[in-house]
């Protein structure tokens, strides 16, 4: 599967996408237009599948762990499921 240019770019793309899904603040200027389109499609199509919300707490859509705060699920997805998030964006 085609990947982004380097690991730093991939991490930046994943951070942006996860923050969009969780409705955390994002820096719109940090993403180029090509990647922005991919991320927007990912958020619309698969955003609800990577994060589950139950009774105000967040659960991981990949492994089912939780409950997390919004910040906690953000960190969990970045640290544990970075590659899965990137694969989902690139699909």
DSSP file (Angstrom, degrees, kcal/mol; ACC not computed):
  #  RESIDUE AA STRUCTURE BP1 BP2  ACC     N-H-->O    O-->H-N    N-H-->O    O-->H-N    TCO  KAPPA ALPHA  PHI   PSI    X-CA   Y-CA   Z-CA
    1    1 A X              0   0    0      0, 0.0     2,-0.1     0, 0.0    90,-0.1   0.000 360.0 360.0 360.0 136.7    0.0    0.0    0.0
    2    2 A X        -     0   0    0     88,-0.1     2,-0.2     1,-0.1    88,-0.0  -0.386 360.0-162.4 -64.6 136.5    1.3    3.5   -0.9
    3    3 A X        -     0   0    0      1,-0.2    -1,-0.1    -2,-0.1    84,-0.0  -0.626  23.1 -92.5-113.5 173.2    2.5    5.4    2.1
    4    4 A X        -     0   0    0     -2,-0.2    -1,-0.2     2,-0.1     6,-0.1  -0.134  54.2 -85.5 -75.3-178.7    3.3    9.1    2.8
    5    5 A X  S    S-     0   0    0      1,-0.1     2,-0.3     2,-0.0    -2,-0.1   0.918  96.6 -14.3 -62.1 -50.4    6.8   10.5    2.3
    6    6 A X  S  > S-     0   0    0      1,-0.1     4,-2.3     0, 0.0     5,-0.2  -0.898  72.1 -92.9-148.5 174.2    8.3    9.7    5.7
    7    7 A X  H  > S+     0   0    0     -2,-0.3     4,-2.6     1,-0.2     5,-0.2   0.862 121.4  54.6 -63.7 -36.6    7.4    8.6    9.2
    8    8 A X  H  > S+     0   0    0      2,-0.2     4,-2.1     1,-0.2    -1,-0.2   0.912 110.0  46.9 -63.5 -41.7    7.2   12.2   10.5
    9    9 A X  H  > S+     0   0    0      2,-0.2     4,-2.4     1,-0.2    -2,-0.2   0.903 111.6  51.4 -65.2 -41.3    4.7   13.1    7.7
   10   10 A X  H  X S+     0   0    0     -4,-2.3     4,-2.6     1,-0.2    -2,-0.2   0.916 110.0  48.8 -61.8 -43.4    2.7   10.0    8.5
   11   11 A X  H  X S+     0   0    0     -4,-2.6     4,-2.6     2,-0.2    -1,-0.2   0.900 111.1  50.2 -63.7 -40.8    2.6   10.8   12.2
   12   12 A X  H  X S+     0   0    0     -4,-2.1     4,-2.3     2,-0.2    -2,-0.2   0.908 111.4  48.5 -63.4 -42.4    1.4   14.4   11.4
   13   13 A X  H  X S+     0   0    0     -4,-2.4     4,-2.5     2,-0.2    -2,-0.2   0.924 112.9  47.7 -63.5 -45.7   -1.3   13.1    9.1
   14   14 A X  H  X S+     0   0    0     -4,-2.6     4,-2.8     2,-0.2     5,-0.3   0.914 111.2  51.0 -63.9 -43.3   -2.5   10.6   11.7
   15   15 A X  H  X S+     0   0    0     -4,-2.6     4,-2.5     1,-0.2    -1,-0.2   0.936 111.6  47.7 -58.1 -47.3   -2.5   13.2   14.5
   16   16 A X  H  X S+     0   0    0     -4,-2.3     4,-2.1     1,-0.2    -2,-0.2   0.930 113.6  47.2 -59.8 -47.3   -4.5   15.6   12.3
   17   17 A X  H  X S+     0   0    0     -4,-2.5     4,-2.4     2,-0.2    -2,-0.2   0.917 113.3  47.2 -64.2 -44.3   -7.1   12.9   11.4
   18   18 A X  H  X S+     0   0    0     -4,-2.8     4,-2.3     1,-0.2    -1,-0.2   0.912 111.5  51.2 -64.8 -41.5   -7.5   11.6   14.9
   19   19 A X  H  <>S+     0   0    0     -4,-2.5     5,-2.8    -5,-0.3     4,-0.4   0.880 109.9  50.6 -63.1 -37.2   -7.9   15.2   16.2
   20   20 A X  H ><5S+     0   0    0     -4,-2.1     3,-0.9     3,-0.2    -2,-0.2   0.925 110.2  49.3 -65.0 -44.3  -10.6   15.8   13.5
   21   21 A X  H 3<5S+     0   0    0     -4,-2.4    -2,-0.2     1,-0.2    -1,-0.2   0.898 115.6  43.2 -60.9 -40.8  -12.5   12.6   14.5
   22   22 A X  T 3<5S-     0   0    0     -4,-2.3    -1,-0.2    -5,-0.2    -2,-0.2   0.448 111.1-121.7 -86.3  -0.2  -12.4   13.6   18.2
   23   23 A X  T < 5 +     0   0    0     -3,-0.9     2,-0.2    -4,-0.4    -3,-0.2   0.871  60.5 149.0  59.1  39.6  -13.3   17.3   17.4
   24   24 A X      < -     0   0    0     -5,-2.8    -1,-0.2    -6,-0.2    -2,-0.0  -0.598  59.1 -77.7 -91.1 162.4  -10.1   18.6   19.0
   25   25 A X        -     0   0    0     -2,-0.2     2,-0.3     1,-0.0    -1,-0.1  -0.343  53.3-169.6 -62.6 139.9   -8.5   21.7   17.7
   26   26 A X        -     0   0    0     -3,-0.1     2,-0.9    -7,-0.1     3,-0.1  -0.942  27.3-124.9-130.8 153.4   -6.5   21.3   14.5
   27   27 A X    >   -     0   0    0     -2,-0.3     3,-1.7     1,-0.2     4,-0.2  -0.847  21.7-167.5 -97.1 101.1   -4.1   23.5   12.6
   28   28 A X  G >  S+     0   0    0     -2,-0.9     3,-0.9     1,-0.3    -1,-0.2   0.760  81.7  62.4 -62.1 -26.0   -5.6   23.6    9.1
   29   29 A X  G 3  S+     0   0    0      1,-0.2    -1,-0.3    -3,-0.1    -2,-0.0   0.621  88.5  70.5 -77.1 -12.0   -2.4   25.1    7.6
   30   30 A X  G <  S+     0   0    0     -3,-1.7     2,-0.4     2,-0.1    -1,-0.2   0.562  89.9  69.0 -83.3  -7.0   -0.2   22.1    8.5
   31   31 A X  S <  S-     0   0    0     -3,-0.9     2,-0.1    -4,-0.2   -18,-0.0  -0.920  77.7-130.2-117.6 135.0   -1.8   19.8    6.0
   32   32 A X     >  -     0   0    0     -2,-0.4     4,-2.3     1,-0.1     5,-0.2  -0.385  31.6-106.2 -78.2 165.0   -1.5   20.0    2.2
   33   33 A X  H  > S+     0   0    0      1,-0.2     4,-1.9     2,-0.2     5,-0.1   0.825 116.3  54.7 -64.5 -36.1   -4.6   19.9    0.0
   34   34 A X  H  > S+     0   0    0      1,-0.2     4,-1.5     2,-0.2    -1,-0.2   0.939 113.5  41.5 -63.9 -47.0   -4.1   16.3   -1.3
   35   35 A X  H  > S+     0   0    0      1,-0.2     4,-2.6     2,-0.2    -2,-0.2   0.858 109.3  60.2 -68.6 -34.7   -3.8   14.9    2.3
   36   36 A X  H  X S+     0   0    0     -4,-2.3     4,-2.6     1,-0.2    -1,-0.2   0.894 103.8  50.5 -60.3 -40.5   -6.7   17.1    3.5
   37   37 A X  H  X S+     0   0    0     -4,-1.9     4,-2.1     2,-0.2    -1,-0.2   0.912 110.9  48.4 -64.6 -42.8   -9.0   15.4    0.9
   38   38 A X  H  X S+     0   0    0     -4,-1.5     4,-2.4     2,-0.2    -2,-0.2   0.925 113.7  46.8 -61.0 -44.9   -7.9   11.9    2.1
   39   39 A X  H  X S+     0   0    0     -4,-2.6     4,-2.9     2,-0.2     5,-0.2   0.905 110.0  52.5 -67.1 -41.9   -8.4   12.8    5.7
   40   40 A X  H  X S+     0   0    0     -4,-2.6     4,-2.1     1,-0.2    -1,-0.2   0.917 111.3  47.0 -60.2 -43.6  -11.8   14.4    5.1
   41   41 A X  H  X S+     0   0    0     -4,-2.1     4,-2.7     2,-0.2     5,-0.3   0.912 112.3  50.8 -63.2 -42.7  -13.0   11.3    3.3
   42   42 A X  H  X>S+     0   0    0     -4,-2.4     4,-2.9     1,-0.2     5,-0.7   0.919 109.8  49.4 -60.4 -45.5  -11.6    9.2    6.2
   43   43 A X  H  X5S+     0   0    0     -4,-2.9     4,-0.9     3,-0.2     5,-0.3   0.907 115.4  43.9 -63.1 -42.2  -13.4   11.2    8.9
   44   44 A X  H  <5S+     0   0    0     -4,-2.1    -2,-0.2    -5,-0.2    -1,-0.2   0.914 124.5  32.2 -68.4 -43.6  -16.7   11.0    7.0
   45   45 A X  H  <5S+     0   0    0     -4,-2.7    -2,-0.2    -5,-0.2    -3,-0.2   0.865 137.2  12.5 -85.8 -38.1  -16.6    7.3    6.2
   46   46 A X  H >X5S+     0   0    0     -4,-2.9     3,-1.2    -5,-0.3     4,-1.0   0.384  89.8 103.4-125.9   2.7  -14.7    5.7    9.0
   47   47 A X  H 3X<S+     0   0    0     -4,-0.9     4,-0.8    -5,-0.7     3,-0.5   0.871  85.3  49.7 -57.6 -39.5  -14.5    8.2   11.8
   48   48 A X  H 34 S+     0   0    0     -5,-0.3    -1,-0.3     1,-0.2     5,-0.1   0.657 105.2  59.4 -75.4 -14.6  -17.2    6.6   13.9
   49   49 A X  H <4 S+     0   0    0     -3,-1.2    -1,-0.2     1,-0.2    -2,-0.2   0.727 102.5  49.5 -87.7 -20.5  -15.5    3.1   13.5
   50   50 A X  H  < S+     0   0    0     -4,-1.0    11,-2.9    -3,-0.5    12,-0.5   0.715 117.2  38.6 -89.7 -19.6  -12.2    4.0   15.2
   51   51 A X  E  <  -A   60   0A   0     -4,-0.8     2,-0.4     9,-0.2    -1,-0.2  -0.992  68.7-163.1-132.6 125.5  -13.7    5.6   18.3
   52   52 A X  E     -A   59   0A   0      7,-3.0     7,-2.9    -2,-0.4     2,-0.6  -0.904   7.7-152.8-106.9 134.9  -16.8    4.4   20.1
   53   53 A X  E     +A   58   0A   0     -2,-0.4     2,-0.4     5,-0.2     5,-0.2  -0.936  19.3 170.6-111.1 119.3  -18.7    6.7   22.5
   54   54 A X  E >   -A   57   0A   0      3,-2.7     3,-2.0    -2,-0.6    13,-0.1  -0.980  69.9 -21.0-132.0 120.2  -20.6    5.0   25.3
   55   55 A X  T 3  S-     0   0    0     -2,-0.4    -1,-0.1     1,-0.3     3,-0.1   0.856 126.2 -51.3  52.0  41.2  -22.2    6.9   28.2
   56   56 A X  T 3  S+     0   0    0      1,-0.2     2,-0.3    13,-0.0    -1,-0.3   0.463 118.2 105.0  81.0   1.4  -19.8    9.9   27.6
   57   57 A X  E <   -A   54   0A   0     -3,-2.0    -3,-2.7    12,-0.1     2,-0.4  -0.859  66.2-124.4-115.9 151.8  -16.6    7.8   27.6
   58   58 A X  E     -AB  53  68A   0     10,-2.3    10,-2.2    -2,-0.3     9,-0.5  -0.746  21.7-170.9 -99.6 140.2  -14.5    6.8   24.6
   59   59 A X  E     -AB  52  66A   0     -7,-2.9    -7,-3.0    -2,-0.4     2,-0.3  -0.958  31.5-104.1-127.2 146.7  -13.6    3.3   23.6
   60   60 A X  E  >  -A   51   0A   0      5,-2.8     4,-1.3    -2,-0.3    -9,-0.2  -0.518  18.2-154.6 -72.6 130.6  -11.1    2.2   21.0
   61   61 A X  T  4 S+     0   0    0    -11,-2.9   -10,-0.2    -2,-0.3    -1,-0.1   0.643  92.2  51.0 -78.1 -15.4  -12.7    0.9   17.8
   62   62 A X  T  4 S+     0   0    0    -12,-0.5    -1,-0.1     3,-0.1   -11,-0.1   0.908 131.5   6.5 -86.9 -47.8   -9.6   -1.2   17.0
   63   63 A X  T  4 S-     0   0    0      2,-0.1    -2,-0.2     0, 0.0    -1,-0.0   0.520  90.6-122.5-118.0  -8.7   -9.1   -3.2   20.3
   64   64 A X     <  +     0   0    0     -4,-1.3    -3,-0.1     1,-0.2     0, 0.0   0.471  57.3 150.0  81.9   1.3  -12.1   -2.2   22.4
   65   65 A X        +     0   0    0     -6,-0.1    -5,-2.8     2,-0.0     2,-0.3  -0.295  31.3  21.9 -67.8 154.5  -10.0   -0.8   25.3
   66   66 A X  E     -B   59   0A   0      1,-0.2    -7,-0.2    -7,-0.2     2,-0.1  -0.888  44.1-133.3 154.2-177.5  -11.4    1.9   27.4
   67   67 A X  E     +     0   0A   0     -9,-0.5     2,-0.3    -2,-0.3    -1,-0.2   0.449  59.3 166.4 -81.1 151.7  -12.9    3.9   28.9
   68   68 A X  E     -B   58   0A   0    -10,-2.2   -10,-2.3    -3,-0.1     2,-0.1  -0.892  36.2-120.8-125.7 155.6  -10.8    6.8   27.9
   69   69 A X     >  -     0   0    0     -2,-0.3     4,-2.6   -12,-0.2     5,-0.3  -0.388  46.3 -96.5 -77.5 173.9  -11.2   10.6   28.1
   70   70 A X  H  > S+     0   0    0      1,-0.2     4,-1.7     2,-0.2     5,-0.1   0.923 129.4  45.5 -61.0 -43.5  -11.0   12.4   24.8
   71   71 A X  H  > S+     0   0    0      1,-0.2     4,-2.3     2,-0.2    -1,-0.2   0.884 111.5  53.9 -65.7 -39.0   -7.3   13.1   25.4
   72   72 A X  H  > S+     0   0    0      2,-0.2     4,-2.5     1,-0.2    -2,-0.2   0.905 108.6  46.6 -64.2 -43.3   -6.7    9.5   26.5
   73   73 A X  H  X S+     0   0    0     -4,-2.6     4,-2.6     2,-0.2     5,-0.2   0.868 110.4  55.1 -68.4 -34.6   -8.2    8.0   23.4
   74   74 A X  H  X S+     0   0    0     -4,-1.7     4,-2.0    -5,-0.3    -2,-0.2   0.950 111.9  42.6 -59.2 -50.0   -6.2   10.4   21.3
   75   75 A X  H  X S+     0   0    0     -4,-2.3     4,-2.7     2,-0.2     5,-0.3   0.894 113.3  53.0 -66.0 -40.1   -3.0    9.3   22.9
   76   76 A X  H  X>S+     0   0    0     -4,-2.5     4,-2.8     1,-0.2     5,-0.8   0.937 109.8  47.8 -60.0 -47.8   -4.0    5.6   22.8
   77   77 A X  H  X5S+     0   0    0     -4,-2.6     4,-0.8     1,-0.2     8,-0.2   0.892 114.9  46.1 -63.2 -39.2   -4.7    5.8   19.0
   78   78 A X  H  <5S+     0   0    0     -4,-2.0     4,-0.4    -5,-0.2    -2,-0.2   0.922 120.1  37.6 -68.1 -43.8   -1.4    7.5   18.3
   79   79 A X  H  <5S+     0   0    0     -4,-2.7    -2,-0.2    -5,-0.2    -3,-0.2   0.850 131.8  21.9 -80.0 -35.0    0.8    5.2   20.5
   80   80 A X  H  <5S+     0   0    0     -4,-2.8    -3,-0.2    -5,-0.3     3,-0.2   0.820 131.1  30.6-104.1 -37.9   -0.9    1.9   19.8
   81   81 A X  S  X<S+     0   0    0     -4,-0.8     4,-2.4    -5,-0.8     5,-0.2   0.011  71.7 123.3-118.4  27.2   -2.8    2.1   16.5
   82   82 A X  H  > S+     0   0    0     -4,-0.4     4,-2.3     1,-0.2     5,-0.2   0.921  80.0  47.0 -55.4 -47.9   -0.8    4.6   14.4
   83   83 A X  H  > S+     0   0    0      1,-0.2     4,-2.5     2,-0.2    -1,-0.2   0.878 111.1  51.3 -65.7 -37.0   -0.3    2.1   11.5
   84   84 A X  H  > S+     0   0    0      2,-0.2     4,-2.2     1,-0.2    -1,-0.2   0.900 110.1  49.7 -66.0 -39.5   -4.0    1.0   11.5
   85   85 A X  H  X S+     0   0    0     -4,-2.4     4,-2.1    -8,-0.2    -2,-0.2   0.928 111.7  48.5 -63.7 -44.9   -5.1    4.7   11.4
   86   86 A X  H  X S+     0   0    0     -4,-2.3     4,-2.1    -5,-0.2    -2,-0.2   0.908 110.7  50.6 -63.1 -41.9   -2.7    5.4    8.5
   87   87 A X  H  X S+     0   0    0     -4,-2.5     4,-1.0     1,-0.2    -1,-0.2   0.897 109.9  50.7 -62.0 -39.5   -3.9    2.3    6.6
   88   88 A X  H  < S+     0   0    0     -4,-2.2     3,-0.3     1,-0.2    -1,-0.2   0.879 110.1  50.0 -66.0 -37.5   -7.6    3.4    7.1
   89   89 A X  H  < S+     0   0    0     -4,-2.1    -1,-0.2     1,-0.2    -2,-0.2   0.895 111.6  48.4 -65.8 -39.4   -6.8    6.8    5.7
   90   90 A X  H  <        0   0    0     -4,-2.1    -1,-0.2     1,-0.2    -2,-0.2   0.602 360.0 360.0 -80.1 -12.3   -5.0    5.4    2.7
   91   91 A X     <        0   0    0     -4,-1.0    -1,-0.2    -3,-0.3    -2,-0.1   0.511 360.0 360.0 -65.3 360.0   -7.8    2.9    1.8
